[in-house]
Each structure stands twice: as C-alpha cells, then as structure tokens.
Amino acid sequence: MMNGQIKDDLISFLGGCNNIESVTNCMTRVRVTVVDEKQVNESKIKVTDTVLGLVHDRKCNYEIIVGPGKSREYADELKKFCSGKDSSAVRKKKITVSSFCKTIGDIFIPLIPGTIAAGLCGGLAGMLKMLIPDYGSQPGWYAAFLILTLIQSSFLAYITAWTGYRAAEKFGATPILGGMLGMITSLPAINDLAMLIGLYNEASPLNSVLIAGRGGILAVIFGVFFMAKLERSVDSHLPDALRVVFTPLLTLLIFVMPYVFIVMPAMGYLSSAICEGLGFVCMSSNAFIRIIAGYIAAALFLPLVSAGLHHGLVGLYAMQLELVGYVTLYPVLCMAGAGQIGAAILIRKKAKKIGNHKMVSIIDGALIPGILGIGEPLIYGVTLPLGKPFITAGLGAGFGGAFVMLMKSAAVAWGTSGILGTFMMIAGPNSPVMSMIFYLIGFVISIIMGFLITAAVIKPEDLMPEIDSDNRIHVCHGDPILTFCDSDADSDSFVYVIKDPVGIHARPAGALVKLARNYRSEISFSAGGKTAKADSIISIMSLGVVQGTELKVEAHGDDSQAALSALRKYFSDNL
C-alpha cells in the first residue's frame, strides 16, 4: 500500500485536495490536473520518496513518475483521499501541439491494458496457427484459438465505442453518449444511409465517400468534441426538470446527422491521408527512405517519452490498425528502450569500476523493467539525469530502428515493448516468425549500438559531480546530504551531521577527493571510529556514512584553514 506519509506529502505539495481537479494514471505515471499551479511545490515533489521524476509541460497538468506497479495504487489513493473535495474552476486553455498530443494521450491511456491484452492474444493466436497447422481439427487447440481471437476482436471491434466514451470524459460530455456516438460510427446502418443519398459505392465499397467505420477513431474524437459543446448548450436552455430526459435525446438527434454526413467523410479522407503517408514512409519501396525514417523515429522517441508526449502517437497507431490491419511505426519506436538498455549496461560497468555503488544499485533495479519494456526507471533514474547517455541511447537506438523499418516488421497492436513486445510483432508483409525475428535483431542492434556510442562518449569523471571555479559541486538531488553542525574557524577540524537518506555515495565521495587535491594539507574524514584519507573514493565510502552519522573533517598543513573553509563552503552550499 501507498505509504501514508508519502500520500500526505504529495497532496500537500500539490496544494491540497481543493487544488486537485482530477487524477488518472498510466503504467508508470500519476497524472494530476490542478486548479492553480502556483500552489504546487515542484521541487518538493521531485525529491519525495519513491518519486522518479516530474513532468510539467502543460499548464496545470503534472505527471508524477513513480514506476510500474505503483502508479495505479497512488492514483487510487489520491482520488480516494480527496473524493470529498469541491473544485469547479474553469480555465481557458491554449491549444498547442503539446496540449493536443496530451489530450489524445489522456483519451487512450486507460485503453492501453485492453490494447496489450488484445495484441498479445492476437500474437499467441498467430503463433498457434504456425506451430499447429491442423489446429482446426483438434478440439482443444481450436477452442484455445477461438478464445484468443475472441479476446483480440473484443477490443478491435469496439475500439470506436471505447474511444468515444473516453473522449466524452475528457471533453466534458456525458460518457455514455460519447460511447454511443462511437458505436454508431461502425454500425451497418451507416451503409444504408449512404445509399439513400448516393454516397455508397456498391461496385467498390471501400472507395465510398461514406461507409460504416469511415473516419474511425479520428471521426469519433472530433465528433465528441463538438457534441460536448452542443450538449452543454442544450442543457443550458432547458429547465432543470427536463434536463435528465431531453438533454441526451436532443443532443443525439441534433448531432447524429451532421456527424454521419459531414464529420465521418471529412475525417475519413484525413485519416486515409495520414495512414497513406505513414505507409509511404514505413513501407516505402525505397530502402533508403525506410532506413533514414527508421533511424530518425527511434532516435527522437526518448525525448517524447521524457516529455510525456509519446501517448499522443496512439491515435496514429489506432488509425493505421483500423485501415490496414497492422501498425508499422510502433516496432521502430520500441528500439528506443533497447538503446537505453545498452547505455545503462555501459554506465553500470564504469560506475562499478569507480565505486559508484548508488548508480549500480539504481541500474540493477531499472534494467529488468527496461528489458521487459518499461523504460521510465532508466530514463529518470539514469540516462536523463546524466545528460549525455540520454542522447547516446537515442543515437544507438536509431540503428535498430533503421533495421526494423528496413525489414518492414509490423505489430498487431501496441502497448507492450521490450522483449514482451515480440509476441505482437507478427504482422506486415513478412511471415509472423520473420517479423518477430527482425524485431529481436533490431532490439539487439540497439542495445549494442547504445553501449558502443555511450562507451565512446562517457568517461569515468562524467559519473561524478563537477566542481566549478568557485569550488561548487553540482549534484543530481536537491536536499542536503550533510549540514554543518559544529566548527571553529581557528581549529583544524569541524563536524557535520548527515541528513540525506542516501549518505555519502560515489558522487560526493569523488567530489571530495577532487576538492582535497587542490590543497597541500593532509585531509581526513572520521566516523564511527574509522578514519579515511581524502585521496581515495573507496576509502571515504568504506566509512559507511549514512543518515544521522557525525562526520569529522580534519586538515593538517600550512593551508589547512583554506582547505577547511573550502570544504565548509562545499558542504553548506551544495550538499
């Protein structure tokens, strides 16, 4: 369960329950919309225990990264605790590319578990067909195949209904009306209406101006957006006693006709154009175009993930799946996580060599989720804080992305990446087996290139904080590790009490060694009856300095006072 103190802290740092407008979650993030962002203490949220990072790239919207297995629990606890709040603030929102992508992401995030289940079931059904060609004549295997395909089709057949329901929740319409509009989009009666006014091409139904499913999820999203405005307008003109019955009735009666005959055809042409553009790039007959496009897409995906914009691509996946039956972009973007794995393996190797056990521990905890397809722990715990590996991981991933797109590997769904994603990579022009093999080869290429490019760029000193000309050290966290406790300017020592839970790990130990080497005096640190010279990272870390430890700093020599002064400044200003 979520620690009570963490819950209280997060609510406080978000400005209290009255400032929390809504709480949702994805696989690794708690997504919070607040009333007044001035009341939010971002710096405190970032250093809250179990919080891996914070994304705030849209007004009044925050994404608290807590990792897999925690995001839903945290979101549920926050909603449960603040269920009695009353917040009805209305804000004007400027529509930007970022906010649009966020909105699309917010609509589809709750659908991702269904997408994953449907995609994996589709992949398993495909493997069953390959491994047991006569499955149809064996009742047990045939029943298994039917169940798997039943689960897969349950999502795909009603994706417009799910989308409409979620879009209505997002845009402020009645959710069931949004679901009904989405369902209407795919009903056969649309074909009958199209025939009545000559919009249906009986000789070539797929070339019709209007046909069941035309516009797909794009039509539903735009349709629900306009329907929400109409519903509010209708509701505002009706007496209270009539709203329950007549608001939904009039909204649908007024809007269905323009939706079917205007929105669906218009969005149909737009979605077809988008998917044809994707197909031209991802399935181009020109191998060079596929290689370049694959490299760029994979190399740039990590920045989208770090900004929380990657879910905005789900709309593209869904449109392509509806129109062509598979997704070509998703396998390429999965390579970004593999590039990170390679970079992290290299960083772990160098961190272990210099005694940075904290970094080794972080990577050990983040690698397995990364391999399984959950990349946020590596992003926010390793590559992004260090800077350079965040870039080198993307550059390495580009090679795997180029290979996957060159070989035209395609997926039957989206949502699961990493090794687990292999089972969904069974579509496209290749056989299911070859499509999976190409995906795995690209995955390995990304790991190797992420490792090699990171090895060429990252040096051991990059894994330690840098000291500038003013002897200031830049650390990756904000709260002090040590605070000054007692000193005498004329003595040869002073004492600090450790405050930070992580104690002195490799980064501050390395910085202390660098700083001490600027002086001729003999400098030492003592704690718990043990003493360490200031010229060895390993020696300092062997003291086992943890929270609450009293650390004595001594200096003996002709510049001892200057050395102690610099150490005091270093501790008080930076740690």
C-alpha positions, 0 to 999 in steps of 0.5 A: 500500500501507498505509504501514508506519509508519502500520500500526505506529502504529495497532496500537500505539495500539490496544494491540497485536495481543493487544488486537485481537479482530477487524477488518472494514471498510466503504467508508470505515471500519476497524472494530476490536473490542478486548479492553480499551479502556483500552489504546487511545490515542484521541487518538493515533489521531485525529491519525495520518496519513491518519486522518479521524476516530474513532468510539467509541460502543460499548464496545470497538468503534472505527471508524477513518475513513480514506476510500474506497479505503483502508479495505479495504487497512488492514483487510487489513493489520491482520488480516494483521499480527496473524493470529498473535495469541491473544485469547479474552476474553469480555465481557458486553455491554449491549444498547442501541439503539446496540449493536443498530443496530451489530450489524445494521450489522456483519451487512450491511456486507460485503453492501453491494458485492453490494447496489450491484452488484445495484441498479445492474444492476437500474437499467441493466436498467430503463433498457434496457427504456425506451430499447429497447422491442423489446429482446426481439427483438434478440439482443444487447440481450436477452442484455445484459438477461438478464445484468443481471437475472441479476446483480440476482436473484443477490443478491435471491434469496439475500439470506436465505442471505447474511444468515444466514451473516453473522449466524452470524459475528457471533453466534458460530455456525458460518457455514455453518449460519447460511447454511443456516438462511437458505436454508431460510427461502425454500425451497418446502418451507416451503409444504408444511409449512404445509399439513400443519398448516393454516397455508397459505392456498391461496385467498390465499397471501400472507395465510398465517400461514406461507409460504416467505420469511415473516419474511425477513431479520428471521426469519433474524437472530433465528433465528441468534441463538438457534441460536448459543446452542443450538449452543454448548450442544450442543457443550458436552455432547458429547465432543470426538470427536463434536463435528465430526459431531453438533454441526451435525446436532443443532443443525439438527434441534433448531432447524429446527422451532421456527424454521419454526413459531414464529420465521418467523410471529412475525417475519413479522407484525413485519416486515409491521408495520414495512414497513406503517408505513414505507409509511404514512409514505413513501407516505402519501396525505397530502402533508403527512405525506410532506413533514414525514417527508421533511424530518425523515429527511434532516435527522437522517441526518448525525448517524447517519452521524457516529455510525456508526449509519446501517448499522443502517437496512439491515435496514429497507431489506432488509425493505421490498425483500423485501415490496414490491419497492422501498425508499422511505426510502433516496432521502430519506436520500441528500439528506443528502450533497447538503446537505453538498455545498452547505455545503462549496461555501459554506465553500470560497468564504469560506475562499478569500476569507480565505486559508484555503488548508488548508480549500480544499485539504481541500474540493477533495479531499472534494467529488468523493467527496461528489458521487459519494456518499461523504460521510465526507471532508466530514463529518470533514474539514469540516462536523463539525469546524466545528460549525455547517455540520454542522447547516446541511447537515442543515437544507438537506438536509431540503428535498430530502428533503421533495421526494423523499418528496413525489414518492414516488421509490423505489430498487431497492436501496441502497448507492450515493448521490450522483449514482451513486445515480440509476441505482437510483432507478427504482422506486415508483409513478412511471415509472423516468425520473420517479423518477430525475428527482425524485431529481436535483431533490431532490439539487439542492434540497439542495445549494442549500438547504445553501449558502443556510442555511450562507451565512446562518449562517457568517461569515468569523471562524467559519473561524478559531480563537477566542481566549478571555479568557485569550488561548487559541486553540482549534484543530481538531488536537491536536499542536503546530504550533510549540514554543518553542525559544529566548527571553529574557524581557528581549529583544524577540524569541524563536524557535520551531521548527515541528513540525506537518506542516501549518505555519502555515495560515489558522487560526493565521495569523488567530489571530495577527493577532487576538492582535497587535491587542490590543497597541500594539507593532509585531509581526513574524514572520521566516523564511527571510529574509522578514519579515511584519507581524502585521496581515495573514493573507496576509502571515504565510502568504506566509512559507511556514512549514512543518515544521522552519522557525525562526520569529522573533517580534519586538515593538517598543513600550512593551508589547512584553514583554506582547505577547511573553509573550502570544504565548509563552503562545499558542504553548506552550499551544495550538499 
